[in-house]
Amino acid sequence: MENQSLAKTGREDLFFYTGPTSSHFSPILSGITYQSPFYEIRRPDGSFYVFEYVISGIGHVQHGNQNYIMQEGDAYILHDGQLHHYFSDKKDPWKKIWFNVNGSLVRHLLSDYGLDSVVKIPSFGNPGLLSEITRVMDNDPAHCGEELAILLHRHIQALSAFLGDQTTAHSPAQLMKSYIEQNLTRALSIEEIAGQVHLSRSRAIHLFRETFQTTPYQYYLTQKLQLAQTLLESTNLSIQEISERLGFTDYHHFSDAYKKWCGISPSGYRTNKNV
């Protein structure tokens, strides 16, 4: 069995992606796996990324030469090029939700958010974005690529934030940071951000900078531009459409901000990526 793939699944809801793919972003399949003591997947050399969340029960995961026990509330990432071997606990089989995807965009996002060597995210407790991925793939499997790229970016961001901020999850600075991350696609003011934690504008900026070594606005703009880069790499949206979708005041504001952040214009970045 060492060099053979194995799949014994039991009952699953499967949602296949049928739209265009590229080397940058290639959604494959998402689904919900229901409790079965016989569930087992083995890929000796996994050729794609797997994002999973355990809804209930217990499962066992071997990733490369590392072994993990996964239980309710845990999330995990299986990276490409590694042994993927995972199976249900016989006494308490898991129910889980998952998304299989490939592409350089996924690799870059995991690296950017410090998750390129992370497998288990214990007690993550948030299946929402994976649930949304299954929903959009079910509703429109041929035309949901752009939305999937955004949802996966947000899921990776949420995993990274959870790992990095568990000790300060309820601090005012972390609450402001979380509010920014949840509202990247619209215009935000510092007054609105500060209002979420009942602080003055100056106090909010001071506290945020003290905690994260940047201002709320700079963090908001950087996160927004990272999301724009995801859209430039993985969708066919025009620069104008990306600008509008992300809540920039106009095309020129977006283009100038992106060039200052990335060192190249949005159109130039997309051209270079497609060469």
Secondary structure, DSSP 8 states (H G I E B T S, - for coil): -TTS-EEE--SEEEEE--S---SS-EEEEEEEE---TT-EEEETT--SEEEEEEEESEEEEEETTEEEEEETT-EEEE-TTS-EEEEE-SSSB-EEEEEEEESHHHHHHHHHTT-TT--EETT----HHHHHHHHHHHH-TTS-HHHHHHHHHHHHHHHHHHHHHGGGTTSHHHHHHHHHHTTTTS---HHHHHHTTT--HHHHHHHHHHHHSS-HHHHHHHHHHHHHHHHHHH----HHHHHHHTT-SSHHHHHHHHHHHHSS-HHHHHHHHH-
